[in-house]
Amino acid sequence: MKLGKGSCNGTFGELVQGIIEERPFLITLPIPSLRSKARFVPEPAVNGIRVVNSKMKAKKAGESLLQLFGIKGGGHLEIHSNIPAGKGMASSSADIVAALRAIADSYSLPLTNEMISMIAAKVEPTDGVMYEEVVVYDYIHGQLIESFGALPPFNLVGIDLGGMINTIEFNAVPKEYSQNDQQQLIIAYDLITKGFKEKNLTYIGEAATLSARVNQKILPKPVFPLLNQLAHRYQGGIVVAHSGTVAGILLDGNLSNSDVVVSHLLRKMSLAFKGVPINLFHYESKEKIII
């Protein structure tokens, strides 16, 4: 036993999310600089895991891991995260994954992503963030469907108009996808596949826009018309948190004037909601992450 450490990235919503042939799926959009970090101090004489900051989902997952490996005792779990909660940025999922990795590190357990998925899915619908690359993931049953690898170079400019979404409550309500909606999601899936095969962010952005448009019927974003206008102007794609509040524009990271474009988008979003409390975001694939 030793002091265990673990970490996990968050996301900015999803590239695509929905149902195809009655199977729920999402395609992740991992953001490495959004991160949950966990520390676990094992205490063999203590029953259960103690947590701070109401990290009860991580506590439940951690105790399930100890039970899975037949480990008696418990310990103290600390989690520090820069991922906003209730926004659709995988804050809870990242906490759970980071906690499981920290506990596994403490006890030198042979933890796999499949084990993490199994445990996490029993706690809540999970975002697939145990995989660092972009993956297609069944978020209800906790199963990997397909892996695409790393995104081509990108810039992401996002906005949050406020509010919070309870993931468990949101996913408990059945979603109605028409035949046309499902056809749009199939097209989006195919575009994602083509985009990664050709390392072309344009196709990936088109896929994200299709999925975001379908999601307007389920969890509409008031900022969507503005994003649609701006994305069209700069050949970007619209990305949303399908079960959260954030939305943004995904841009090709190879644009020669990317700094100018990003500044313009941030200014446009700020001016459009002047006097309204908003949060703006900017992420890029070139960010250096210190773990």
C-alpha positions in Angstrom: 0.0 0.0 0.0 1.1 3.5 -0.7 -0.2 7.0 -1.4 -2.1 6.5 -4.7 -2.5 9.1 -7.4 -4.8 9.2 -10.5 -6.1 11.7 -13.0 -8.6 11.9 -15.9 -9.5 14.5 -18.5 -12.8 16.2 -19.0 -14.7 17.0 -22.2 -16.4 19.8 -23.9 -19.7 18.1 -24.5 -19.6 15.5 -27.3 -18.9 15.5 -31.0 -22.0 13.3 -31.6 -24.6 11.8 -29.3 -27.8 9.9 -29.9 -29.2 6.5 -30.7 -28.5 4.3 -33.7 -30.5 1.0 -34.0 -31.8 1.5 -30.5 -28.2 1.6 -29.0 -27.3 4.8 -27.1 -23.9 6.2 -28.0 -21.7 9.3 -27.8 -18.5 10.3 -29.5 -16.2 11.9 -27.0 -14.5 15.3 -27.3 -11.7 15.1 -24.7 -10.0 18.3 -23.5 -6.7 17.4 -21.8 -6.4 20.7 -19.9 -9.7 20.0 -18.1 -8.6 17.6 -15.4 -9.7 15.8 -12.3 -6.8 14.7 -10.0 -7.2 12.3 -7.1 -5.1 11.3 -4.1 -5.9 8.2 -2.0 -4.4 7.5 1.4 -5.2 3.9 2.4 -6.3 3.2 5.9 -6.6 -0.6 6.5 -8.3 -0.1 9.9 -11.1 2.1 8.5 -14.2 0.8 6.9 -15.2 2.6 3.7 -13.8 5.6 1.9 -13.9 9.2 3.3 -14.3 12.0 0.9 -14.5 15.8 0.9 -16.5 18.3 -1.2 -19.4 15.9 -1.6 -17.7 13.6 -4.0 -20.2 10.8 -3.3 -20.2 9.3 -6.8 -16.4 8.8 -6.6 -16.7 7.4 -3.1 -19.3 4.9 -4.3 -17.2 3.9 -7.3 -14.1 3.5 -5.1 -15.8 1.3 -2.6 -17.1 -0.9 -5.5 -13.5 -1.3 -6.7 -12.3 -2.4 -3.2 -15.2 -4.9 -3.1 -14.4 -6.2 -6.5 -10.8 -7.1 -5.5 -11.9 -8.3 -2.0 -9.9 -5.6 -0.2 -10.9 -4.8 3.4 -10.6 -1.4 5.0 -10.8 2.0 3.3 -9.0 5.3 3.2 -9.1 9.0 2.5 -9.9 10.2 -1.0 -9.1 13.8 -2.1 -10.2 15.1 -5.5 -9.3 18.4 -7.1 -10.7 19.4 -10.4 -10.9 22.4 -12.8 -13.9 20.9 -14.6 -17.1 22.9 -14.1 -19.9 20.7 -12.7 -23.4 20.3 -14.2 -22.3 21.7 -17.6 -21.9 18.6 -19.7 -18.1 18.5 -19.4 -17.8 15.1 -17.8 -16.9 16.4 -14.3 -18.5 13.5 -12.4 -17.1 10.8 -14.8 -13.6 12.3 -14.6 -13.8 12.3 -10.8 -14.8 8.7 -10.8 -12.1 7.6 -13.2 -9.4 9.6 -11.3 -10.5 8.1 -8.0 -10.5 4.6 -9.3 -7.0 5.1 -10.8 -5.7 6.5 -7.5 -7.1 3.6 -5.4 -5.7 1.1 -7.9 -2.3 2.8 -7.8 -2.4 2.7 -4.0 -3.0 -1.1 -3.9 -1.2 -1.9 -7.2 -4.4 -3.3 -8.7 -4.5 -4.4 -12.3 -7.2 -1.9 -13.2 -8.4 -1.8 -16.9 -10.6 0.6 -18.7 -13.2 -2.1 -19.0 -13.3 -2.4 -15.2 -13.6 1.3 -14.9 -16.4 1.3 -17.4 -18.3 -1.4 -15.6 -18.0 0.3 -12.2 -18.7 3.8 -13.5 -21.8 2.8 -15.4 -23.3 1.4 -12.2 -23.0 4.8 -10.6 -24.3 7.0 -13.4 -24.3 7.3 -17.2 -20.6 7.7 -18.0 -18.8 9.8 -20.6 -16.1 7.4 -21.8 -13.3 9.6 -20.4 -11.3 6.6 -19.2 -10.1 6.6 -22.8 -7.9 9.5 -23.6 -8.5 9.3 -27.3 -11.7 10.1 -29.2 -14.0 7.0 -28.9 -17.5 5.9 -29.6 -19.0 4.8 -26.3 -22.2 3.4 -25.0 -22.7 5.7 -22.1 -25.6 3.9 -20.6 -24.1 0.4 -20.4 -20.4 1.5 -20.1 -19.1 -0.2 -23.3 -16.5 0.9 -25.8 -17.8 0.7 -29.4 -15.0 2.1 -31.5 -11.8 4.1 -31.1 -10.8 6.9 -33.5 -7.5 8.1 -31.9 -6.5 11.8 -31.5 -8.3 14.7 -33.0 -6.6 16.6 -35.8 -5.3 20.0 -34.7 -8.2 22.2 -33.4 -9.3 25.4 -31.7 -12.5 25.4 -29.7 -14.3 28.6 -28.6 -17.2 28.0 -26.3 -19.8 29.7 -24.2 -22.0 28.8 -21.3 -25.2 30.8 -20.5 -25.5 29.3 -17.1 -27.7 26.7 -15.4 -26.9 23.1 -14.5 -28.1 19.7 -15.7 -28.4 16.7 -13.5 -27.1 13.9 -15.7 -28.8 11.1 -13.9 -32.2 12.8 -14.0 -31.7 13.9 -17.6 -30.8 10.4 -18.9 -33.7 8.8 -16.9 -36.1 10.5 -19.4 -36.5 8.6 -22.7 -35.3 10.6 -25.7 -37.5 10.8 -28.8 -35.4 10.5 -32.0 -37.4 10.5 -35.3 -36.5 8.3 -38.2 -35.0 11.4 -39.8 -33.0 12.2 -36.6 -31.5 8.8 -36.6 -30.6 9.1 -40.3 -28.8 12.4 -39.5 -26.9 10.6 -36.7 -25.8 7.9 -39.1 -24.6 10.5 -41.5 -22.7 12.2 -38.6 -21.1 8.9 -37.6 -20.0 8.3 -41.2 -18.6 11.9 -41.4 -16.6 11.4 -38.2 -15.2 8.1 -39.5 -14.1 9.9 -42.8 -12.7 12.9 -40.8 -10.4 10.7 -38.7 -9.4 8.5 -41.6 -8.4 11.6 -43.7 -7.4 13.7 -40.6 -9.7 16.4 -41.8 -11.4 18.5 -39.1 -14.0 19.8 -41.6 -15.8 16.5 -41.8 -15.7 16.2 -38.0 -17.1 19.7 -37.6 -19.9 18.9 -40.0 -20.8 15.8 -38.0 -20.8 17.7 -34.8 -23.2 20.3 -36.3 -25.6 17.7 -37.5 -25.7 16.2 -34.0 -26.0 19.6 -32.3 -29.0 20.4 -34.6 -30.8 17.2 -33.7 -30.2 17.9 -30.0 -32.0 21.2 -30.3 -35.2 19.2 -30.1 -34.1 17.6 -26.9 -32.1 20.1 -25.0 -32.2 23.4 -27.0 -29.3 25.9 -26.7 -30.5 29.6 -26.9 -27.0 30.4 -28.4 -27.4 28.0 -31.3 -28.6 30.6 -34.0 -25.5 32.8 -33.2 -23.2 29.8 -33.3 -24.7 28.6 -36.5 -24.0 32.0 -38.1 -20.4 32.3 -36.8 -19.6 28.6 -37.6 -20.7 29.1 -41.2 -18.6 32.3 -41.5 -15.4 30.5 -40.3 -16.0 27.0 -41.7 -16.3 25.6 -38.2 -18.5 23.0 -36.6 -21.0 23.5 -33.7 -20.3 21.4 -30.7 -22.7 21.1 -27.8 -23.0 19.3 -24.5 -26.0 17.1 -25.4 -26.8 16.7 -21.7 -25.3 19.9 -20.5 -25.3 23.7 -20.9 -22.1 24.5 -22.9 -21.9 25.0 -26.6 -19.1 26.2 -28.9 -17.4 26.3 -32.3 -14.8 23.7 -33.4 -12.2 25.2 -35.7 -9.4 23.8 -37.8 -6.2 24.3 -35.8 -4.1 24.9 -38.9 -5.8 28.2 -39.8 -3.2 30.8 -40.5 -5.1 33.5 -38.8 -6.5 31.4 -35.9 -5.6 33.9 -33.2 -7.6 36.6 -35.0 -10.5 34.3 -35.5 -10.6 33.1 -31.9 -10.5 36.7 -30.7 -13.3 37.7 -33.0 -15.5 34.8 -31.9 -14.9 35.5 -28.2 -15.8 39.2 -28.8 -18.9 38.3 -30.8 -20.2 35.9 -28.2 -19.5 38.5 -25.4 -21.3 41.3 -27.2 -24.3 39.2 -28.2 -25.0 38.5 -24.5 -23.9 41.8 -23.0 -25.3 42.3 -19.6 -26.0 38.5 -19.2 -23.7 36.4 -16.9 -21.8 34.1 -19.2 -18.6 32.1 -19.2 -16.4 31.9 -22.3 -14.0 29.1 -23.1 -11.0 28.6 -25.4 -9.2 25.3 -25.8 -6.7 24.2 -28.4 -4.9 20.9 -29.2 -1.5 22.5 -28.7 -2.0 23.1 -25.0 0.7 21.6 -22.8 -0.7 19.6 -19.9 1.2 19.1 -16.6 -0.1 16.1 -14.7 
